[in-house]
């Protein structure tokens, strides 16, 4: 099989992480396949397996007009010249003019529809137009969880006829350098980016937990400068400035080190398409606190402490529960993650793309 991956608009972040690990799983599942990755002028925002070809597209102009050209005329022309068996769009908002071949696309979530207040009006309008157009012309829509497939069925039943759940993997953390948690200064890890991560609630819940504990610290990672400034004022007002470390975006090595060294992961997200940090924590044997979000329930399988709500009392209670997990409970959670492998993700997508149309 010759697969072309359209990654021309993929930027560093969650989509780049997914595509990188999917391609690694693809190389393992189908080592004889030819794979070509199409990227923008700066090259791929992720590492590409050895032996895979990379095509870098240069737009004729810069700015928004050049970006539009890339995800329409540019990627169509490049894909047609390669004569692939199928093209996989790494995000929905690309391949606007098609590719001249069977196409699939990865759908991460429908948060802009289900949590519209977390997006600007312009972003919502852009997604309605571009996503609706590309999904209506896809031969396969690969949702990263059963939760996202359910949302697709509920909101777009006609499009869902082409929907297939291709759950993400967790086994990439097996390659992370081992880090022994610091038992003398243990810390919990939480995430401060995006409105759905509930960073404010995390801080309030942590302050409540600190009234019962004088040992644990919290590291809140992935915060921009404005968010850190606001959070600095908030932790001071809560009286926990000495128990919270506000951290910016980290490079891969620093993030892996910080994550693997945590003694607890606090992830009471308001909305997830999958919930990668939760399953990464379980795979590493780290107790995790989650919300009752359907995707988090899917990927943790009853092996996480579930906060009844994001109130300070409920979050503090869930933290205390997670810290009481036994080694046997943590091992059961780790075994549960064996069902989430990137090779399996790749096989689901590949088998669907090879299926005859009709």
C-alpha positions as semicolon CSV with decimal commas, in nm:
position;residue;x (nm);y (nm);z (nm)
1;X;0,000;0,000;0,000
2;X;0,115;0,354;-0,074
3;X;-0,021;0,598;0,183
4;X;0,011;0,974;0,166
5;X;-0,032;1,161;0,496
6;X;-0,148;1,519;0,456
7;X;0,016;1,705;0,746
8;X;0,059;2,043;0,579
9;X;-0,125;2,232;0,854
10;X;-0,015;2,024;1,153
11;X;0,158;2,233;1,416
12;X;0,335;2,124;1,737
13;X;0,075;2,002;1,985
14;X;-0,176;1,724;2,021
15;X;-0,226;1,651;1,649
16;X;0,151;1,629;1,594
17;X;0,182;1,387;1,886
18;X;-0,095;1,167;1,747
19;X;0,044;1,159;1,393
20;X;0,398;1,085;1,510
21;X;0,292;0,785;1,715
22;X;0,043;0,667;1,452
23;X;0,321;0,659;1,193
24;X;0,543;0,462;1,429
25;X;0,259;0,217;1,480
26;X;0,208;0,202;1,102
27;X;0,575;0,118;1,046
28;X;0,538;-0,169;1,291
29;X;0,204;-0,294;1,161
30;X;0,283;-0,269;0,788
31;X;0,659;-0,244;0,737
32;X;0,632;-0,300;0,361
33;X;0,398;-0,007;0,298
34;X;0,523;0,305;0,123
35;X;0,437;0,617;0,320
36;X;0,485;0,977;0,211
37;X;0,429;1,266;0,450
38;X;0,334;1,602;0,299
39;X;0,425;1,899;0,518
40;X;0,433;2,276;0,502
41;X;0,742;2,483;0,423
42;X;0,900;2,434;0,767
43;X;0,890;2,054;0,744
44;X;0,695;1,812;0,963
45;X;0,612;1,919;1,318
46;X;0,689;1,564;1,432
47;X;0,951;1,298;1,376
48;X;0,899;1,064;1,080
49;X;1,005;0,695;1,082
50;X;1,314;0,601;0,887
51;X;1,233;0,504;0,529
52;X;0,927;0,727;0,503
53;X;0,947;1,001;0,242
54;X;0,877;1,364;0,330
55;X;0,748;1,613;0,074
56;X;0,776;1,980;0,172
57;X;0,533;2,214;0,000
58;X;0,613;2,580;-0,062
59;X;0,318;2,817;-0,105
60;X;0,349;3,085;-0,375
61;X;0,267;3,359;-0,123
62;X;0,283;3,399;0,253
63;X;0,018;3,467;0,513
64;X;-0,341;3,334;0,517
65;X;-0,355;3,316;0,135
66;X;-0,051;3,088;0,130
67;X;-0,195;2,868;0,405
68;X;-0,521;2,834;0,212
69;X;-0,328;2,745;-0,104
70;X;-0,137;2,473;0,085
71;X;-0,446;2,295;0,214
72;X;-0,631;2,318;-0,116
73;X;-0,441;2,347;-0,445
74;X;-0,097;2,262;-0,307
75;X;-0,176;1,940;-0,130
76;X;-0,414;1,825;-0,405
77;X;-0,146;1,870;-0,673
78;X;0,123;1,699;-0,463
79;X;-0,099;1,403;-0,372
80;X;-0,221;1,346;-0,728
81;X;0,138;1,341;-0,854
82;X;0,220;1,056;-0,612
83;X;-0,068;0,829;-0,725
84;X;-0,127;0,686;-0,374
85;X;-0,371;0,415;-0,280
86;X;-0,512;0,646;-0,012
87;X;-0,456;0,979;0,159
88;X;-0,494;1,032;0,532
89;X;-0,567;1,388;0,647
90;X;-0,400;1,445;0,982
91;X;-0,661;1,709;1,067
92;X;-1,007;1,776;0,921
93;X;-0,933;2,127;0,787
94;X;-0,711;2,030;0,494
95;X;-0,745;1,868;0,153
96;X;-1,025;2,112;0,074
97;X;-1,024;2,020;-0,297
98;X;-0,973;1,649;-0,243
99;X;-0,675;1,440;-0,344
100;X;-0,786;1,231;-0,638
101;X;-0,764;0,918;-0,422
102;X;-0,949;0,743;-0,144
103;X;-0,930;0,964;0,164
104;X;-0,962;0,932;0,537
105;X;-0,927;1,193;0,808
106;X;-0,858;1,195;1,179
107;X;-1,128;1,354;1,395
108;X;-1,008;1,441;1,744
109;X;-1,327;1,581;1,893
110;X;-1,628;1,806;1,837
111;X;-1,553;2,034;2,131
112;X;-1,625;2,347;1,926
113;X;-1,984;2,226;1,893
114;X;-2,027;2,082;2,241
115;X;-1,839;2,356;2,432
116;X;-1,882;2,654;2,197
117;X;-1,805;2,909;2,471
118;X;-1,444;2,785;2,471
119;X;-1,391;2,908;2,112
120;X;-1,414;3,240;1,934
121;X;-1,697;3,302;1,690
122;X;-1,448;3,306;1,402
123;X;-1,301;2,968;1,497
124;X;-1,645;2,812;1,525
125;X;-1,747;2,949;1,183
126;X;-1,423;2,834;1,021
127;X;-1,457;2,484;1,161
128;X;-1,821;2,453;1,060
129;X;-1,731;2,538;0,703
130;X;-1,402;2,355;0,651
131;X;-1,466;2,052;0,872
132;X;-1,816;1,999;0,739
133;X;-1,688;2,016;0,381
134;X;-1,398;1,774;0,424
135;X;-1,585;1,525;0,643
136;X;-1,869;1,507;0,391
137;X;-1,617;1,396;0,127
138;X;-1,421;1,150;0,337
139;X;-1,434;0,775;0,282
140;X;-1,335;0,720;0,644
141;X;-1,359;0,943;0,951
142;X;-1,129;0,802;1,220
143;X;-1,228;0,918;1,565
144;X;-0,966;0,891;1,838
145;X;-1,215;0,743;2,085
146;X;-1,553;0,580;2,110
147;X;-1,666;0,899;2,283
148;X;-1,591;1,110;1,976
149;X;-1,760;0,853;1,751
150;X;-2,070;0,874;1,970
151;X;-2,065;1,254;1,946
152;X;-2,034;1,228;1,567
153;X;-2,332;0,992;1,553
154;X;-2,543;1,217;1,774
155;X;-2,468;1,542;1,593
156;X;-2,394;1,430;1,236
157;X;-2,560;1,092;1,174
158;X;-2,508;1,107;0,798
159;X;-2,135;1,166;0,835
160;X;-2,112;0,896;1,100
161;X;-2,183;0,632;0,836
162;X;-1,815;0,663;0,755
163;X;-1,705;0,687;1,118
164;X;-1,466;0,434;1,271
165;X;-1,324;0,449;1,623
166;X;-0,945;0,423;1,609
167;X;-0,854;0,465;1,974
168;X;-0,512;0,607;2,040
169;X;-0,227;0,413;2,195
170;X;-0,047;0,446;2,527
171;X;0,256;0,227;2,467
172;X;0,474;0,518;2,347
173;X;0,555;0,592;2,712
174;X;0,742;0,261;2,729
175;X;1,026;0,438;2,549
176;X;1,039;0,731;2,792
177;X;1,357;0,738;3,005
178;X;1,275;0,599;3,350
179;X;1,262;0,856;3,628
180;X;1,232;0,762;3,993
181;X;0,972;0,978;4,171
182;X;1,115;1,202;4,440
183;X;0,978;1,052;4,760
184;X;1,118;1,329;4,979
185;X;0,954;1,609;4,778
186;X;0,664;1,442;4,594
187;X;0,466;1,641;4,343
188;X;0,142;1,613;4,151
189;X;0,123;1,714;3,785
190;X;-0,162;1,908;3,627
191;X;-0,212;2,099;3,301
192;X;-0,279;2,468;3,259
193;X;-0,345;2,503;2,886
194;X;-0,688;2,529;2,721
195;X;-1,011;2,616;2,897
196;X;-1,126;2,256;2,924
197;X;-0,842;2,155;3,159
198;X;-1,009;2,330;3,455
199;X;-0,687;2,486;3,586
200;X;-0,873;2,724;3,819
201;X;-1,066;2,438;3,976
202;X;-0,744;2,240;4,012
203;X;-0,584;2,524;4,208
204;X;-0,883;2,558;4,439
205;X;-0,900;2,182;4,494
206;X;-0,527;2,173;4,559
207;X;-0,557;2,449;4,817
208;X;-0,824;2,247;4,995
209;X;-0,605;1,934;4,986
210;X;-0,314;2,134;5,130
211;X;-0,514;2,197;5,447
212;X;-0,478;1,826;5,519
213;X;-0,123;1,773;5,388
214;X;0,205;1,960;5,423
215;X;0,424;1,747;5,193
216;X;0,295;1,737;4,836
217;X;0,353;2,010;4,579
218;X;0,172;2,077;4,252
219;X;0,335;2,143;3,916
220;X;0,103;2,312;3,668
221;X;0,260;2,287;3,320
222;X;0,186;2,428;2,977
223;X;0,095;2,784;3,079
224;X;0,148;3,092;2,868
225;X;0,287;3,408;3,025
226;X;-0,055;3,570;3,070
227;X;-0,198;3,256;3,229
228;X;0,100;3,227;3,463
229;X;0,059;3,587;3,572
230;X;-0,309;3,534;3,653
231;X;-0,238;3,202;3,825
232;X;0,038;3,361;4,034
233;X;-0,216;3,601;4,179
234;X;-0,463;3,319;4,232
235;X;-0,228;3,088;4,424
236;X;-0,118;3,381;4,639
237;X;-0,481;3,458;4,722
238;X;-0,538;3,091;4,807
239;X;-0,234;3,089;5,033
240;X;-0,055;2,807;4,847
241;X;0,214;2,996;4,658
242;X;0,479;2,781;4,825
243;X;0,296;2,460;4,724
244;X;0,244;2,532;4,353
245;X;0,499;2,563;4,073
246;X;0,367;2,734;3,758
247;X;0,556;2,608;3,455
248;X;0,560;2,710;3,087
249;X;0,543;2,479;2,786
250;X;0,820;2,220;2,808
251;X;1,015;2,052;2,530
252;X;0,963;1,680;2,487
253;X;1,255;1,567;2,704
254;X;1,169;1,804;2,989
255;X;0,801;1,714;2,972
256;X;0,870;1,342;2,981
257;X;1,104;1,386;3,277
258;X;0,849;1,599;3,463
259;X;0,565;1,359;3,387
260;X;0,748;1,038;3,471
261;X;0,875;1,183;3,798
262;X;0,527;1,276;3,923
263;X;0,366;1,085;4,205
264;X;0,015;1,183;4,095
265;X;-0,150;1,320;3,781
266;X;-0,445;1,552;3,833
267;X;-0,661;1,569;3,520
268;X;-1,021;1,672;3,595
269;X;-1,081;1,796;3,240
270;X;-1,413;1,942;3,139
271;X;-1,396;1,779;2,796
272;X;-1,163;1,534;2,621
273;X;-1,157;1,371;2,282
274;X;-0,943;1,096;2,431
275;X;-0,748;1,198;2,741
276;X;-0,390;1,099;2,663
277;X;-0,233;1,222;2,992
278;X;-0,466;1,001;3,194
279;X;-0,377;0,682;3,014
280;X;-0,009;0,779;3,000
281;X;-0,012;0,809;3,378
282;X;-0,175;0,469;3,421
283;X;0,074;0,312;3,181
284;X;0,355;0,453;3,395
285;X;0,196;0,327;3,717
286;X;0,110;0,678;3,841
287;X;-0,222;0,727;4,024
288;X;-0,451;0,965;3,839
289;X;-0,751;1,182;3,924
290;X;-1,004;1,245;3,647
291;X;-1,345;1,399;3,601
292;X;-1,653;1,203;3,495
293;X;-1,596;1,300;3,129
294;X;-1,697;1,009;2,900
295;X;-1,362;0,991;2,720
296;X;-1,173;0,978;3,049
297;X;-1,401;0,700;3,172
298;X;-1,328;0,516;2,845
299;X;-0,951;0,538;2,870
300;X;-0,919;0,477;3,245
301;X;-1,166;0,189;3,269
302;X;-1,242;0,231;3,637
303;X;-0,876;0,247;3,740
304;X;-0,865;0,618;3,826
305;X;-1,002;0,823;4,113
306;X;-1,306;1,004;3,973
307;X;-1,390;1,342;4,125
308;X;-1,763;1,373;4,188
309;X;-1,737;1,733;4,068
310;X;-1,476;2,003;4,028
311;X;-1,561;2,161;4,363
312;X;-1,263;2,204;4,598
313;X;-1,396;1,945;4,841
314;X;-1,458;1,683;4,573
315;X;-1,122;1,735;4,405
316;X;-0,938;1,720;4,738
317;X;-1,122;1,399;4,824
318;X;-1,030;1,245;4,486
319;X;-0,663;1,338;4,537
320;X;-0,665;1,168;4,877
321;X;-0,831;0,860;4,724
322;X;-0,577;0,834;4,443
323;X;-0,286;0,859;4,688
324;X;-0,426;0,555;4,870
325;X;-0,410;0,335;4,560
326;X;-0,221;0,014;4,631
327;X;0,053;-0,129;4,408
328;X;-0,196;-0,396;4,303
329;X;-0,448;-0,133;4,194
330;X;-0,186;0,056;3,997
331;X;-0,071;-0,262;3,827
332;X;-0,430;-0,343;3,730
333;X;-0,451;0,000;3,568
334;X;-0,125;-0,057;3,385
335;X;-0,254;-0,389;3,249
336;X;-0,572;-0,217;3,130
337;X;-0,362;0,010;2,908
338;X;-0,230;-0,293;2,718
339;X;-0,547;-0,268;2,509
340;X;-0,438;0,072;2,376
341;X;-0,149;0,026;2,132
342;X;-0,047;0,241;1,837
343;X;-0,003;-0,065;1,618
344;X;-0,370;-0,137;1,675
345;X;-0,462;0,223;1,587
346;X;-0,269;0,196;1,262
347;X;-0,430;-0,137;1,174
348;X;-0,781;0,003;1,224
349;X;-0,711;0,297;0,993
350;X;-0,523;0,090;0,736
351;X;-0,789;-0,182;0,714
352;X;-1,058;0,079;0,664
353;X;-0,865;0,259;0,390
354;X;-0,808;-0,070;0,209
355;X;-1,175;-0,162;0,222
356;X;-1,351;-0,130;-0,114
357;X;-1,569;0,177;-0,151
358;X;-1,942;0,130;-0,127
